[in-house]
């Protein structure tokens, strides 16, 4: 039966095949051992590697269907069958089968309903048990734990692994955010060249291979020129066999070619996993084929785990130190902001802390009203264009990049100032950003060979790894130093504090407004009470003064009569003032009683009430057709009386006085106005016109309490309308008010 087409040793990978190679189910093993696939329930052998013919069984096909004890003996087979479920191969013992001249390490692991039993050939002089290397390992772990920082820990690990394994070269890789590998430590002899400080592109280790490194911490290739050994029967008769955790698992032929091109005949990789993420690798290379015994591999895995913990510990320590430094800058900024009424003033008071918070050389605070630039930044127009671009992106509280021109090409022209950008949005309602800038950092990267030469064969389409690993230099432009997690977190926290401060200020303003409203209500209640209580005394004063003038006039001197007249006038004025104050205070206390009101009738009625004030004067009065509105009749009548009374009063010195009432219909409101050709007013005082006790003319010229238009504004406001005025000295005035076309709501009672 033909072997499966899934066997990667027989099927060259296609152009895009690197990420789709069946590396977990290769259908073959490396030739330095034999694989038995055993039914975990019956101990019957279901599949074997084809090289079993060279090994103790005496023939691969004859083994299929036989019992495991027929190969290993009952005692050893019972030990294998007792292996608990688990992904890591367990060492059972070293055995020397009767039909073989050599010795084998027996490894086994259970996967679901099968047991994978690996018989790995032993080498001469290798340790037969873990106890032999334990003292050496104990010493090496002590050295590793004594490392003072991460680079030192990596260097110590490289040396220790080489000491344990005897490889010619041991590298420690660290993956960057783009999964390029950077050699951060190395220990070697002169048989293989140095790669310290050089980079290997992410394509050297595809994503699926990295994932396998994450779950299986060790991979050994004793001879890169090995001939893969297929499994019997082939995959076409069985489900593909997952060899992810098998020590003998065959590797990609592309990788074997890669190794040969690199000049390494044997390799071993140990994973460095930090926080369940592949941080890097301990990569071992040898110029000649080299086999690493299981016990030594296990010791290296243990060292890799210790190094992983050391990397995590040193990384956490560095991040903690960095975060504490950033916290101090953040505290200074918060202290400045807390001491200012406007947070922007506090934020810009300590410019050094603002820049140090993110390790930046420039910053900008951008809003619709202003653009504050700090340090080294692009010009305001360019910063505003960048702000507009940020606003056009999907909403995000924080944005950062160290390659701004890749996302925002227009920024390439100021890459020397802003190749890196970290921006926070400090408002959910408006385009308002705090942006930090970092300049371009031109770097020369050393690659272990040209990473772009993994080109496909033009005839077969098969990918071939590069042939040269000589140093290849790359100059990187338009990028800045990347932002660290701590700096991004510091910026995010500052944003939250700013938003919190803005909200707190808004709450304080709302609280003050509430207190002011309460004070106004109390003052209004006081005014109502005082006005109400003063009405009767003033009327009594006027009444008794008039009785005195009527009954005792003959007994009074001319001076006494003048005094009585003055008392009556003053008391009448005071009484009128109290009446108006009482009316004004009632505006906020009485609920609206809405009804349909014909404004034509209301203005005609109001004009009739002005007759006593008009007297013998002639005033041309005209009313345009007016609508019927929904309003409180009593209050709207007061509006009409005040407006007409004003018109009559301020035309008193006009020879041919005119008063017009007009109307304009707007989509959502009625606009009514009263125009006169009286004395008018200067528009620069229009802001005072509707204020309480505000006068634009001397009292001697035009009598009044100065509260009429204040009443008008308050009544119209309660109906949801607006008031305004236009005027010109000597040419008259126009007072406008509006009423909503929809039934108005009481803005003070219900609003």
C-alpha positions in Angstrom: 0.0 0.0 0.0 1.3 3.4 -1.0 2.1 5.8 1.8 -0.1 8.8 2.4 0.3 11.9 0.3 0.2 13.8 3.7 3.8 12.6 4.3 5.7 15.7 4.1 8.9 13.8 3.1 7.3 12.9 -0.2 5.3 16.0 -1.1 7.3 19.2 -1.6 5.6 22.2 0.0 4.0 24.6 -2.4 4.6 28.4 -2.5 2.2 29.0 0.4 2.8 25.7 2.0 5.0 26.7 4.9 2.0 27.5 7.1 0.0 24.5 5.9 2.5 21.7 6.2 1.2 18.9 8.3 4.0 19.2 10.9 1.9 17.6 13.6 0.8 14.7 11.5 3.8 14.1 9.2 3.1 10.4 8.7 6.8 9.6 9.4 9.4 9.6 12.1 13.2 10.2 12.3 15.2 7.1 11.9 17.0 6.9 15.2 14.2 5.0 16.8 11.1 2.9 16.3 7.5 4.0 16.9 4.7 1.6 18.0 1.1 2.7 18.1 -0.7 0.6 20.6 -4.4 0.2 21.4 -4.6 1.6 25.0 -7.4 -0.8 25.9 -6.1 -4.1 24.4 -2.3 -3.6 24.2 -2.5 -4.6 20.5 -0.2 -2.9 18.1 -2.1 -1.0 15.4 0.6 0.8 13.6 4.4 0.8 13.4 7.2 2.7 11.8 8.6 1.0 8.6 12.0 0.7 10.1 10.7 -1.9 12.6 12.1 -4.4 10.1 15.6 -3.4 11.2 14.7 -3.7 14.8 13.6 -6.2 17.4 10.3 -7.1 15.9 11.7 -8.8 12.8 9.3 -7.1 10.4 6.9 -4.1 10.5 3.9 -5.7 8.8 4.0 -8.8 11.0 4.0 -6.6 14.1 0.6 -5.1 13.3 -2.1 -6.9 15.2 0.4 -8.5 17.7 0.5 -7.7 21.3 2.9 -5.2 22.9 4.2 -7.9 25.2 5.4 -9.9 22.2 7.9 -7.1 21.5 8.8 -5.8 24.9 8.1 -8.7 27.2 5.2 -8.8 29.6 6.9 -6.9 32.5 7.9 -4.0 30.4 4.7 -4.0 28.4 2.7 -3.8 31.7 4.8 -0.8 32.7 4.0 0.9 29.4 0.3 0.1 29.6 0.2 1.7 33.1 1.3 5.1 31.7 -1.3 7.7 32.7 -2.9 10.1 30.2 -0.5 13.0 29.4 1.2 14.8 26.6 4.8 14.5 27.7 6.6 11.3 26.8 7.5 9.3 30.0 10.8 7.5 30.3 10.0 3.8 31.2 13.4 2.2 31.2 16.3 1.3 29.0 16.0 -2.2 27.5 17.9 -4.5 25.3 15.5 -6.7 23.3 16.5 -10.3 22.6 16.3 -9.9 18.9 18.5 -6.7 18.9 22.1 -6.0 19.4 21.5 -2.5 20.7 19.9 -0.9 23.7 16.8 1.4 23.6 15.3 4.0 25.8 11.6 3.2 26.0 9.4 6.3 26.1 5.6 6.4 26.1 2.7 8.8 26.2 -1.0 8.2 26.1 -3.3 10.2 23.7 -6.9 9.3 24.0 -7.4 5.6 23.0 -3.8 5.0 21.9 -0.4 4.8 23.4 2.6 6.0 21.5 5.6 3.9 22.4 9.0 5.1 21.2 12.1 2.9 21.2 15.0 5.4 21.0 18.4 4.1 20.3 21.0 4.8 23.0 24.5 6.1 22.4 27.7 5.0 24.0 28.5 6.5 27.3 25.2 8.4 27.7 23.6 8.5 31.2 21.2 5.6 31.8 19.2 7.5 34.4 18.4 11.1 35.4 20.2 10.6 38.7 23.5 10.7 36.9 23.1 14.3 35.7 21.1 15.6 38.7 24.2 17.0 40.6 25.4 18.8 37.5 21.9 20.2 36.9 21.6 21.3 40.5 24.8 23.4 40.1 23.7 24.9 36.8 20.3 25.9 38.2 22.0 27.7 41.0 24.1 29.7 38.6 21.0 30.5 36.5 19.1 31.7 39.6 22.0 34.0 40.6 21.8 36.0 37.3 21.3 39.7 38.0 19.3 40.6 34.9 17.7 39.1 31.9 20.7 39.3 29.5 22.9 37.6 32.1 20.3 34.9 32.7 20.2 34.2 28.9 24.0 34.1 28.6 24.2 31.7 31.6 21.5 29.5 30.1 23.3 29.3 26.8 26.5 28.3 28.4 24.9 25.7 30.7 22.9 24.0 27.9 26.1 23.8 25.8 27.9 22.3 28.8 25.2 19.7 29.2 24.7 18.8 25.5 28.1 19.4 24.0 26.7 21.2 21.0 29.0 23.4 19.0 26.8 26.5 19.3 23.9 27.4 21.6 21.8 30.5 20.9 19.1 32.2 22.9 16.5 33.8 20.7 14.0 36.4 21.7 11.0 37.0 19.5 10.1 40.6 18.8 6.4 41.7 18.4 6.6 40.7 14.7 8.0 37.3 15.6 11.4 38.0 14.2 14.0 36.2 16.3 16.8 38.3 17.9 19.9 36.4 19.2 20.4 37.9 22.7 22.9 35.3 24.0 25.3 32.8 22.5 27.8 30.2 23.6 29.9 28.4 21.0 33.2 27.0 19.9 35.0 27.8 16.6 33.3 25.2 14.5 30.3 27.4 13.8 30.1 31.1 13.2 28.6 33.6 15.6 25.1 35.0 15.3 25.0 37.1 18.4 23.0 40.3 17.9 21.7 39.2 14.5 18.1 38.7 13.5 16.2 35.8 11.9 13.0 36.7 10.1 9.6 35.5 11.3 9.2 33.3 8.2 12.0 31.1 9.4 9.6 29.7 12.0 6.0 29.8 10.7 3.1 30.4 13.0 2.1 26.7 13.3 5.6 25.8 14.2 5.7 28.5 16.9 2.5 27.1 18.2 4.0 23.6 18.4 7.0 25.0 20.2 4.6 26.5 22.7 3.0 23.2 23.6 5.9 20.9 23.2 9.0 22.4 24.8 11.7 20.4 23.0 12.5 19.3 19.5 15.6 17.2 18.5 17.0 16.6 15.0 20.1 14.4 15.5 20.9 14.3 11.7 19.5 16.9 9.3 20.2 14.5 6.4 18.1 11.7 7.8 15.8 9.7 5.7 12.2 9.9 7.1 10.7 6.6 8.1 6.9 6.3 7.1 4.3 4.6 9.3 2.6 1.3 8.5 -0.2 1.2 7.5 -0.3 4.5 5.7 -2.6 7.4 6.8 -5.0 6.5 4.0 -6.1 3.6 6.1 -6.2 5.4 9.4 -6.9 8.8 10.8 -3.7 11.1 10.5 -1.6 10.3 13.6 -0.9 13.3 15.8 2.8 13.2 16.6 3.0 16.6 18.3 4.5 15.2 21.5 6.5 12.3 20.0 10.3 12.6 20.4 10.8 10.9 17.1 8.4 13.1 15.1 9.7 13.8 11.6 10.3 17.4 10.7 9.6 19.6 7.6 12.0 18.8 4.8 12.2 22.6 4.3 13.6 22.9 7.7 16.1 20.1 7.2 17.3 21.9 4.0 17.4 25.2 6.0 19.7 23.5 8.6 22.0 22.1 5.9 22.3 25.5 4.3 23.2 26.9 7.6 25.9 24.3 8.0 24.3 22.6 11.0 24.0 18.8 10.9 22.1 18.5 14.2 19.9 20.8 16.2 17.8 20.9 19.3 15.4 23.6 20.4 14.0 24.2 23.9 11.1 26.6 24.3 11.1 29.6 26.5 7.4 30.3 27.4 6.4 33.3 29.5 2.8 33.8 30.5 1.7 31.0 28.2 3.3 32.9 25.2 6.4 31.8 23.3 9.0 34.3 24.4 12.0 32.7 22.6 14.0 29.6 22.1 17.2 28.0 23.2 18.6 26.8 19.8 21.4 24.3 19.7 23.5 23.6 16.6 26.2 21.1 15.8 28.4 20.8 12.8 28.2 17.0 12.8 25.2 14.8 13.6 24.6 14.6 17.3 22.1 12.7 19.4 21.0 14.0 22.8 19.9 11.4 25.3 16.4 11.7 26.8 17.7 12.4 30.2 19.9 15.3 29.0 17.0 16.6 26.9 14.8 16.5 30.0 17.5 18.4 32.0 17.6 21.1 29.2 13.8 21.4 29.3 14.1 21.9 33.0 16.7 24.6 32.5 14.4 26.2 29.9 11.6 26.3 32.4 13.9 27.9 35.0 15.0 30.4 32.4 11.4 31.1 31.5 10.7 32.0 35.2 13.9 34.1 35.3 12.8 36.0 32.2 9.4 36.6 33.6 10.8 37.7 37.0 13.3 40.1 35.5 10.7 41.4 33.0 8.3 42.0 35.9 11.0 43.8 37.9 11.9 46.0 35.0 8.2 46.8 34.3 7.6 47.5 38.0 10.6 49.9 38.1 9.4 51.6 34.9 5.8 51.9 36.1 6.9 53.4 39.4 8.9 56.1 37.5 5.9 56.8 35.3 3.6 56.9 38.3 5.7 59.7 39.8 5.3 61.8 36.6 1.6 61.0 36.6 1.3 62.1 40.3 3.0 65.4 39.5 0.6 66.1 36.6 -2.4 65.2 38.7 -1.3 67.4 41.5 -1.0 70.3 39.0 -4.4 69.6 37.5 -6.1 69.3 40.8 -4.8 72.8 41.8 -6.2 74.5 38.7 -9.8 75.2 37.8 -9.1 74.3 34.2 -7.3 71.0 33.7 -5.4 72.1 30.6 -3.6 74.8 32.6 -2.5 72.1 35.1 -1.6 69.7 32.4 0.8 72.1 30.7 2.2 73.5 33.9 4.8 70.7 34.2 5.9 70.1 30.6 8.8 67.9 31.5 6.6 65.4 33.4 4.1 65.4 30.5 6.8 64.4 28.1 8.5 62.0 30.5 5.3 60.2 31.2 5.6 58.5 27.8 9.2 59.1 27.0 8.4 61.5 24.2 10.1 64.6 22.8 6.9 66.5 21.9 3.2 66.7 22.7 0.1 68.5 21.5 -3.3 69.2 23.1 -5.8 69.7 20.3 -9.4 70.8 20.4 -11.7 72.9 18.2 -10.7 76.1 20.1 -7.0 75.6 20.6 -3.9 73.7 19.7 -1.2 73.8 22.4 2.3 72.5 21.2 4.9 71.4 23.7 8.5 70.4 22.8 9.4 69.1 19.4 6.3 68.7 17.3 5.0 69.3 13.7 3.4 72.6 13.0 -0.2 73.4 14.2 -1.7 72.8 10.7 -0.1 69.3 10.5 -1.1 68.5 14.0 -4.7 69.5 13.3 -4.6 67.3 10.2 -3.4 64.4 12.3 -6.1 65.1 14.8 -8.7 65.1 12.0 -7.3 61.7 10.8 -7.6 60.3 14.3 -11.2 61.5 14.5 -12.0 59.8 11.3 -10.8 56.4 12.6 -13.0 54.0 14.5 -13.6 55.3 18.0 -10.8 54.4 20.4 -9.7 55.8 23.7 -6.0 55.2 22.9 -4.1 55.0 19.7 -0.4 54.3 19.3 2.0 53.4 16.5 5.8 53.6 16.0 5.3 53.7 12.2 3.0 56.6 11.7 3.7 57.0 8.0 2.6 53.4 7.3 -0.9 54.3 8.6 -1.0 58.0 7.8 1.3 58.6 4.7 1.0 62.4 4.9 3.1 62.2 8.1 6.2 61.0 6.2 7.3 64.6 5.6 7.7 65.2 9.3 9.0 61.7 10.3 12.0 63.4 11.9 9.6 64.8 14.5 6.8 62.3 14.7 7.4 58.8 13.4 5.8 57.6 16.6 2.5 58.8 18.0 0.6 57.9 21.1 -2.8 59.7 21.3 -5.6 59.7 23.9 -9.1 61.0 23.4 -10.1 63.1 26.4 -13.7 63.7 25.3 -16.5 61.4 24.1 -18.5 64.3 22.7 -15.9 66.4 21.0 -12.7 66.0 19.0 -10.2 66.6 21.7 -6.8 64.8 21.8 -3.6 64.7 23.8 -0.9 63.5 21.4 2.7 62.5 22.2 5.4 62.4 19.5 8.6 60.5 19.0 11.2 61.3 16.3 12.4 58.9 13.7 15.0 56.4 14.9 17.2 55.3 12.0 18.5 51.9 12.8 20.8 49.4 11.1 19.6 45.9 11.6 21.8 42.9 11.1 20.1 39.8 9.7 21.5 36.4 9.5 21.3 36.4 5.7 19.0 38.2 3.4 15.5 37.3 4.7 14.0 38.1 1.3 15.7 35.2 -0.4 13.2 32.5 0.6 12.1 32.4 -3.0 10.2 29.6 -4.8 11.8 27.5 -7.4 10.6 28.8 -10.8 10.2 25.3 -12.2 8.6 23.5 -9.3 7.0 26.3 -7.2 8.7 24.7 -4.2 10.1 27.1 -1.6 13.8 26.9 -0.9 15.3 28.5 2.2 18.1 31.0 1.6 21.6 29.6 1.0 23.6 32.3 2.7 23.5 33.2 6.4 26.1 35.9 6.0 25.4 39.2 7.8 22.9 41.2 5.8 22.4 44.9 6.8 19.0 46.6 6.7 18.5 50.4 7.3 15.1 51.0 8.9 13.6 54.5 8.5 10.3 56.2 9.3 10.0 54.4 12.6 10.5 55.4 16.2 11.3 53.6 19.3 8.3 51.4 20.1 6.0 52.4 22.9 6.2 50.1 25.9 3.2 48.5 27.6 3.9 50.6 30.7 3.9 53.9 28.7 0.7 53.0 27.0 -0.9 52.1 30.3 0.4 55.4 31.8 -1.2 57.3 29.0 -4.5 55.4 29.4 -4.5 56.1 33.2 -3.9 59.8 32.6 -6.8 59.8 30.2 -9.1 58.3 32.8 -7.9 60.8 35.4 -8.5 63.7 32.9 -12.0 62.5 32.1 -12.6 62.0 35.8 -11.5 65.6 36.6 -13.6 67.0 33.8 -16.6 65.1 35.1 -15.9 66.2 38.6 -15.8 69.8 37.5 -19.1 69.3 35.7 -20.6 67.9 38.8 -19.4 70.8 40.9 -20.9 73.3 38.4 -24.2 71.3 38.5 -24.1 71.3 42.3 -23.5 75.1 42.3 -26.3 75.6 39.9 -28.6 73.6 42.1 -27.6 75.6 45.2 -28.1 78.8 43.2 -31.5 77.6 42.1 -32.5 76.9 45.7 -31.3 80.3 46.8 -33.3 81.9 44.0 -36.4 80.1 45.2 -35.8 81.1 48.8 -35.3 84.7 47.7 -38.4 84.6 45.5 -40.4 83.3 48.5 -39.1 86.1 50.6 -40.0 88.7 47.9 -43.4 87.3 47.7 -44.0 87.4 51.4 -42.6 90.9 51.8 -44.5 92.2 48.8 -47.7 90.6 49.9 -47.4 92.1 53.4 -46.5 95.6 52.2 -49.4 96.1 49.9 -52.0 96.8 52.6 -49.8 99.4 54.5 -49.1 101.3 51.3 -52.7 101.4 50.4 -53.5 102.6 54.0 -51.0 105.4 53.6 -52.4 106.5 50.3 -56.0 106.3 51.7 -55.4 108.1 54.9 -53.3 110.8 53.1 -56.2 111.4 50.7 -58.7 111.6 53.6 -56.3 114.1 55.3 -56.1 116.1 52.1 -59.9 116.0 51.7 -61.0 116.7 55.3 -58.2 118.8 56.7 -57.1 120.8 53.6 -58.5 124.1 55.0 -56.3 123.8 58.1 -53.1 123.0 56.3 -50.5 125.4 55.1 -49.4 125.4 51.5 -46.3 123.5 52.7 -48.4 120.9 54.6 -50.5 120.4 51.5 -47.4 119.8 49.4 -46.2 117.3 52.0 -49.4 115.4 51.7 -49.2 115.3 47.9 -45.7 114.0 48.1 -46.8 111.3 50.6 -49.6 110.2 48.3 -47.3 110.0 45.2 -44.6 108.2 47.0 -46.9 105.7 48.6 -48.6 105.1 45.2 -45.3 104.5 43.5 -44.2 102.2 46.3 -47.5 100.3 46.1 -47.1 99.9 42.4 -43.5 98.6 42.9 -44.7 96.1 45.5 -47.5 95.0 43.1 -45.0 94.4 40.3 -42.6 92.6 42.6 -45.5 90.4 43.8 -46.4 89.7 40.2 -42.9 88.8 39.3 -42.5 86.5 42.3 -45.8 84.8 41.4 -44.4 84.0 37.9 -42.3 81.2 39.5 -44.9 80.0 41.9 -48.1 79.7 39.9 -48.7 76.7 37.6 -49.6 77.4 34.0 -53.2 76.9 33.0 -53.1 76.4 29.3 -56.0 77.2 27.0 -56.5 78.4 23.4 -56.2 82.2 23.2 -57.0 84.4 20.3 -54.2 87.0 20.2 -56.3 89.4 18.1 -58.8 89.7 20.9 -56.2 89.8 23.6 -54.3 92.7 22.0 -57.5 94.7 21.3 -58.5 94.3 24.9 -55.0 95.3 26.0 -55.2 98.4 23.9 -58.5 99.4 25.4 -56.9 99.2 28.9 -54.3 101.7 27.8 -56.9 104.5 27.2 -56.5 106.1 30.6 -52.7 106.5 29.9 -53.2 107.6 26.4 -55.7 110.4 27.4 -56.0 113.1 24.7 -53.0 111.8 22.7 -53.5 110.3 19.2 -51.6 107.0 18.6 -52.0 105.1 15.4 -52.6 101.5 16.5 -52.5 98.6 14.1 -52.8 94.9 14.7 -51.8 92.4 12.0 -53.8 89.1 11.8 -52.6 87.1 14.7 -52.9 83.4 15.4 -54.6 81.5 18.2 -52.1 80.1 20.6 -51.9 77.8 23.6 -50.9 79.7 26.7 -51.9 80.7 30.2 -54.4 83.5 29.7 -53.7 85.5 32.8 -49.9 85.5 32.2 -50.2 86.2 28.5 -52.5 89.1 29.3 -49.8 90.5 31.5 -47.3 90.2 28.6 -49.6 92.1 26.3 -50.3 94.8 29.0 -46.6 95.4 29.6 -45.7 95.6 25.9 -48.5 98.0 25.0 -47.9 100.0 28.1 -44.2 100.4 27.2 -45.1 101.4 23.7 -47.5 104.1 24.9 -45.1 105.3 27.5 -42.0 105.6 25.2 -44.0 107.3 22.4 -45.3 110.0 24.8 -42.9 112.6 23.3 -43.4 111.5 19.7 -45.7 113.8 17.6 -47.2 111.2 15.4 -47.0 108.1 17.5 -47.5 104.7 16.0 -47.8 101.2 17.6 -47.9 98.1 15.4 -48.5 94.5 16.4 -47.1 92.1 13.9 -46.7 88.4 13.4 -44.3 85.9 11.6 -45.0 82.2 11.3 -41.9 80.0 11.7 -42.0 76.2 11.3 -42.0 75.5 15.0 -43.0 78.7 16.7 -45.2 81.9 16.5 -43.2 85.1 16.4 -45.1 88.2 17.6 -43.7 91.7 17.9 -44.8 95.1 19.1 -43.2 98.0 17.3 -43.3 101.7 18.2 -41.7 104.8 16.8 -40.9 106.3 20.2 -37.6 107.2 21.9 -36.0 103.8 21.1 -32.7 102.7 22.8 -29.0 102.1 22.0 -28.4 98.5 21.1 -25.3 98.3 23.2 -27.6 98.3 26.2 -29.9 95.7 24.9 -28.5 93.1 27.3 -30.0 95.0 30.2 -33.4 95.5 28.7 -35.1 92.4 30.2 -33.3 92.6 33.6 -35.1 93.3 36.8 -35.1 97.0 37.8 -33.1 97.9 34.7 -33.8 101.3 33.1 -32.4 102.6 29.9 -34.0 106.0 30.5 -34.1 108.4 33.4 -37.0 107.9 35.8 -37.8 111.6 35.6 -38.4 111.2 31.8 -40.5 108.0 31.9 -42.1 106.7 35.0 -42.0 103.0 35.8 -40.6 100.4 38.1 -38.2 98.7 35.6 -39.7 95.3 36.1 -42.2 95.0 33.2 -40.0 93.5 30.6 -38.5 91.2 33.2 -42.0 89.9 33.8 -42.4 89.4 30.0 -39.3 87.4 29.6 -40.1 85.2 32.6 -43.6 84.4 31.4 -42.5 83.7 27.8 -39.7 81.6 29.1 -42.0 79.5 31.2 -44.0 78.8 28.0 -40.9 77.7 26.2 -40.6 80.8 24.1 -37.9 83.4 23.5 -37.7 87.2 23.8 -35.4 89.8 22.3 -35.5 93.4 21.2 -34.2 95.8 18.5 -34.0 99.6 18.8 -32.4 102.8 17.7 -32.3 106.0 19.6 -35.0 108.4 18.4 -36.5 105.8 15.9 -38.4 103.5 18.2 -38.1 99.9 19.4 -39.4 96.4 18.5 -40.0 93.8 21.2 -40.3 90.2 20.0 -41.6 87.2 21.7 -42.3 83.6 20.5 -44.6 80.8 21.5 -44.1 77.2 20.5 -46.6 75.8 17.9 -46.7 72.6 19.8 -48.4 73.0 23.1 -45.8 74.5 25.3 -44.6 72.8 28.5 -44.1 74.6 31.8 -40.4 75.0 31.8 -40.1 75.7 35.5 -42.7 73.3 36.8 -42.0 70.4 34.5 -38.7 71.2 32.8 
